[in-house]
Amino acid sequence: MQTSFGTGQANRESTDLAFTDPLTGLGNHRRFFDKVDRLISDRADDPAPFTVGILDLDGFKPINDLFGHKAGDDILIQVAMRLRASMDGHSTVCRIGADEFAYLYPMVFSEEAAAEKSRMLIEILSAPYDVGERTARLSASVGCSLFYSGDETTEILINKAETALYHAKRSGRGRVVVYTREMEEAAKRVTRIEQALRRAVSAGEVEPHFQPIVDLSTRRTIGFETLARWTDRDLGSVPPTVFIPIAEERGIIGPLSQLVLRKATEAARSWPKDLFLSFNLSPSQLVDQNTGLHILAILDRTGFDPRRLEIEITETGLMNDPASAEKIVEDLRRVGIRVSLDDFGTGQSSLGRLREFHFDKLKIDRAFVSSILDDRPSEHIIRAILAMCEGLGMDVVAEGIEEEAQADRLVQFGCAGGQGYLFGKPVDADATLGYLRDSFRGALRAKAI
């Protein structure tokens, strides 16, 4: 017969297990929420400030992939030991996600102190980690929020810290950001845009615009790049630099991309058959093995020849999951779709990618083109890219051409293709048809002369 003492001990042990991360021995997310709940309750009558922080390991997944999951677990255990050792008697640290830790500083009352103590944690975690006979290094990003009012709940505090963490990671590795009122307004605006974008995609209100790509030596249009444009009835015109990242982060990019590609291929069917359509794939689409199937289904539905389609991908997109990206690229190339490497020279890839992946075309980023007339390094980089592409049998398009002198210099260097405001801004499908009719009449007049 079990005694009441034995039953109580068993219940406590069961509760401890439910509140403990089995890998590191730290408390888990339930423990952390409980700790913050209790502190808020304790300070209900006198809401003295305290600090909540969320710490995310930068680049942990690549290290995990490189060294293996066992080594990854060993690193997480070492991280937990360092964090636990850095806590004073009042403070708590818990593991709340795969490579995410949360800490509670009851005696840290100001934003300045919160940021300083968080930077100390990042410094502690930056020392090398033992992985068998090798070592690995990590950085971390931190978001903090401070409790000021009895109206704030644990969930609100942690959401604020996560918002601050998001800003920290967007501004680079190894950063600390403390939540501010401005971030709250920015977060609310992002949510408003997200909800409006979801409605717009569902209603088919995002439109493709088309920017001409030309043969630089003859100025003949050879194709168009598709660019998404969106005007909301309440928000007005929302720039793609705003809504595309939100679509990426909130999981809307797949349906958005499919909508724009369908509309673009429907419009391009009526173009002269020698013109190609260029279309961008986002990094998240290169880790989704259904991407190729979605593209082929749209081409089949609209009757657009796959051989007239070019897919543009970025170096950064390749880096997220090279094996997945390679499979998607090969599936597309198998049906005749050409693949172009966009923004070359500005991402985090390497020249080795050009050997591992078979690209049909490379696009020189506008950052080099804009300074080609007065910056010797940019000139040498463009020359080197052109020589490399010639050796690899790749076509080249220079982006962001806005001046005749830039176009002339690129022709002088042997660059065949160009794109930029000098040749035309992105316009909708109807205006693109008008552009093509004008170009056709111009070509006929030139022949007549």
N, C-alpha and C positions, 0 to 999 in steps of 0.2 A: 504493500500500500504506500503510495507516494505522499510524503508530508506536504503541508502547505508551504513550508520553507522551500522544499524541492521544486514545487510547482512555481513559486514566485521566481526562483532562480532561473528556471527554464524559460519562463516568460521574458525575463530581462535579457537572457542570452538571445532569444528569438528576436526581440526588439533591436538589440545591438546589431545583429546580422542584417536586419532590414534597413538599418541606418548607416551601414558600413560598406565602403567600396572594397570588394574582395581582393583586388589586385594590389592596391597601395596601402590598405589599412586605414586610410583617411575616411572621414565621413562622406556620405554620398549627397545627392541633391536633396533628398528628404531631410537629412541631418542639417544641411545648410538652411533650408527653409524654416525648419523648426527653431534653429538658433536665432535667426533674424526675427521670426514671429515673437519669440519670447522677449527679445530685447525691446522690440516696439511696445509690447505689453508692459514691460517694466518701466518704460519711460513715458507711459501714457499721460501721467499727470504733469510731468516736466520733460517735454520732448527735447532733450539735449542732443546735439548732432552726433552721428556716428557714420562710418564709411563702409560701404560694400564695394568689393572689386571683383571683376572677372578677368582671368588671365588665360590667354590662348597661346599655345606654342606655335610659333611660326615655322612652317616647313617641316612639320613632323611627318606628314604622309610620305614625302620623298625619302626621308631617312628610314621610315618603316619599310618602304618598298626596297630600299637599297640593302639594308642590313638584315631584314626579316622581322617577323612579328615577335619572336622571342627577344631579340635585341630591343625592339620597340618597347616591349613590356618592361625590360630592364631599365631603359631610359626613363619611363614613366615612374617607376619605383624610385629612381634616384632623384627625379624632379620632386616627388612627394616628400622625400626625406629632407631635401634642402628647404622646401617651403615650410614644412613642419618645424624645422630647427630655427627658422627665421621669425616664428611667431612668439610674441610675449605671452605672459600668463593670462591676459584678457582676451587674446585674439584667437581666431579659428580659421583653418583652411580645410576645404573639402574638394573632392574631385567630382565635378558635376557633368562631365562629358568625356568623350574619348581622349581628347588632349586639352581639356578645358578645366580649369580650377577656379574656385571662388573663395574669397576670404572676407572675413568680417573683422573690422577694427573698431571696437566699441569706444576707444579713447582717442580716436583721430577726428578732430572737430572741424578742420578747415580743408578747403580745396588744395591749398599749397602743401599742407602736411600729407594729404592723401596722395598727391602726385609724387612727392619726395619718397615716401615709403614704397610706393609702387615701382619707382625707378630702381630702388634698392633691390627689390625682388628680381627685376629683369637682370640686374648686374649679377646677382647670385646665380641665376640660371644660365648665364652666358659662359661659365667655366666649362671645360671639356667634360664629356661623359665617357665612361669606360664601356666599350662594347667588345667584349672578348679581348683580343690583343690590339684592337684598334680604338680610336676615339672619335667621337662625334661632337659637333657644336650645335647649339640651338639658340634662337632668340625668342622673345615673347612679346605679345602686345597686350595692353591692359586697358580696360574701361572701368571707371569708378563712378559711383553716385553717392551723394550724402543725404542722410535722413535729416530733415529740418522740421517736419510738421507731422502731428498725430494723424492727419488725414492720409498719409502715405502708407501703403501696404507693402508687404514683402515683395509681392509680384510687381508692383509699380517700381520699387527700388531696383529690382533685378532687371526689369525691362529697360530702365534708364541706363544701368551699367552696360547692358548689351548694346544699346544704341551708341554709347561712348566707345565701346570696343570696336564696333563697326567703323566708326570714324577713325579710330587708331589704326586699324588694319588698312584702311584706304589711304592713309597718309604715309605708309611705309612700315617696315618692320621695326620692332624694338621701341614702339612708341607708347606713351601713356596719355590718355584723354580723360578728363573729368567732365561729367555731364553738365551741360549748361542749358538755360532756358532757350537759347537760340537753336540748340540741337532738337529740342522738343518741337519747336515750330517747324524746323526742317523735316523732322520725322513725320509730323502731321501732313506736311505738304506732299511728301513721298507717298504716304498712304492714300491721300486724295488722288494723286496722279495714278497710282496703281489701280485703284477702283475704277477710275474713269477709263484707263487703258483696257482693263478687262472688259468693260462694256463695249468699248470701241472695237476690240478684236472680235467679240461675239457678234456685233452688228455689222462687221465688215467695213469699218469706217477708216481704217489705216490704208493709205494709198501709196503705190509705187511712183516715184519720180525717176527720171532717166537722165544721166549725164553722158554726153558723147565721148567716145574714145577714138582718137584719130591716128592715121598714118602721118607721122610728123613731116616727112619729106613732101607729100602731096596734099596734106590737110584733108584727105578723104576720110569720111567717117567709116570706121570699121566695126563699131559695136557700141554698146551702152552699158554703163554700170547702173544697177538698180539700187535706189536709196529710199528707205521708208520715210514717209511724211505723215504727220497726224495733226489735225486741227479739231479740238474739242469744242463743243457748243458752250461750255462754261469756262474752261481754262484758256481757250483761244489756241493759237499755234504753239505746240509744245516741241522744242528742238529735239532732234534725235539724240544729241549728246546728253539729254535729260532722260527721255523715256526708254532708250535702248538699255542703259545700265539697270534701270528699274525692272524692265522686262527680264533681264538676265537674272537678277537677284531674287525676283519673286516668282520665277518659274513660268513666265508668260512667253518667253522668247520662242518656244517651239510653235505654238499656235499662231503667234504674230508672224513669224517667218513663213509659215505655210500659206497664210493669207496673202502676204505680199508677193510671194513667188507665184501663186496661182494667178493673181491679177496681172503680174508682170508678163508671164508667159502668154496669157490671153491677149494682152496688148501687142506683144512682139510677133504674134503669128502673122499679122498683116504687114510687117516690115519686109523689105527685100531679103531674100533668103541668104545672102552672103553676109548679113550682119549678125553678130553674136550678142548674147545677153549675159552680162556678168552679174553674179549674185553672191552676197556675203553670207558665210556661215559663222555663227558665234562660237566661242570656246565651249560653252555647255552643250551645243549640238554635236560637237566632235567627241563627246563621251557617251552619246546616246546612240546605240546601235540601230535604232529605228529611223535615224535621220535619212539614210540612203533610201529606205523603203518609202518614206514620206515624199521625198523628192521625185522618185520614179513614178509614184502614184499620181502626183500632180501633173507631171509631164504627159503621162498616159491620158489623164482626164482632159487636159487642154489641147492635146495633139501637137505639142511642141517638140521639135526634133532635139534629142539629147546632144547631138553633135554641135548644136548652136548655143549650148549652155556652157558657161564657165563658172566654176565655184571658186570664190576667193576665201582663203583662210589665213589667219595670222600666225606669226611665230609663237605668240603667247598661247593661242588655241592649241597648237601642237604639243606644248609642254605639259598640259594638264594630264593627258593620258596618251602618250605617243602610240601605244599599241592599238588603242581604240581608234584614234585618228587615222592611222595607217590603213586599218581595215575599211573604214568608211571611204577614204580616198580611193582605195583600190576598187571597191564596189562601184563607185561612180565612174571611174575611168574605164571600167570594163564595158560600159554601155556607150562610151564615146564622149562623156562629159569631160571637159578639160579642167585642170586644177591649177589655180594661180596662188602664189605666196604673196600676201599683201603686207604693206608696211615694213618691207625688208630693211633690216639694220637698226630698228628701234625696239625690237622685242628682246626676249631673254633666251633666244635659241642660239645655235651655233652653226658654223659652216657645215658641220657634220650632218645636219638635217637635210641639206641639199643632196647629200650622197645617199642618205637612207630613204628619203622620199623622192618620188619621181614627180616633179612639177613641170607643167607645160609652159608656165609664164611666171615672171617675177615682177612685182611692182615696186619701183623706187619711191620711198616715202617723200612726201612734200617737204619734210624738214631739210632734206639735202637739196632739193630742187630750188627752194626759196632763197638759198644762199649761194647758188652756183656761180653767180656773177661776181661776188666779192669775197668769197671764202675759199682759199686754196684747198684746205682739207676736204671740204664738200666736193670740190671738183675732182680731186684725186679719188675719193671714195666712189663717186659715180663712174669714173673711168674704170676703176677696178671691178665694180659690179658688172659693167657692160662686157668687159673682157672675160670675166668668169662665166657669164651667161652664154657668151658665144662659144666658149669651150664646152659647156654643158648642153648646148643645143636648146636653150630656153629663150623664148620671146621675152621682151622687156617693154614695160610701159612706165613712163615717168609721171607721177601724180603732182597736182597742185601747180601746174604751169599757168602763170597769170600775165607774163610779158613776152612780147615777140623775141626779145633778146635771149630769154631763157630757152625758148623753143629753138632758136638758131644755134645756141651753144650745144644743146642736146643733139641736134642733127649733126653738128660738127664732130661730136664725140661718137656718133654711130648709133644713137638711140632711135629705134624704129617707131615706137608708139608713145602717145602722149594724151594727157587728160588734165583738165583744169578750166578755170573760168575764161581763159583766153579763147577756148573753143566752144564754150557753152555751159551755162549753169544747169543744175538739175531742174527739170520741168515735168509736168504731168503727161499722161499718155496722149491726150489730144494735142498739146503743144509739141510733143515729140513728133507726132505725125506731120504737123505743119512744118517742123524743122526739116524732116526728111523730104517733103514735097519741094520745099525751097532749094534744098541741096540737089535734088534730082533736076529741077529746072536749071539751076546754075551749071550743072554738069553738061546738060544738053546744049546750053548757050555756048559753053566753052568749046564743045565739039564742033558746033556750027561755025564758030570763028576760025 
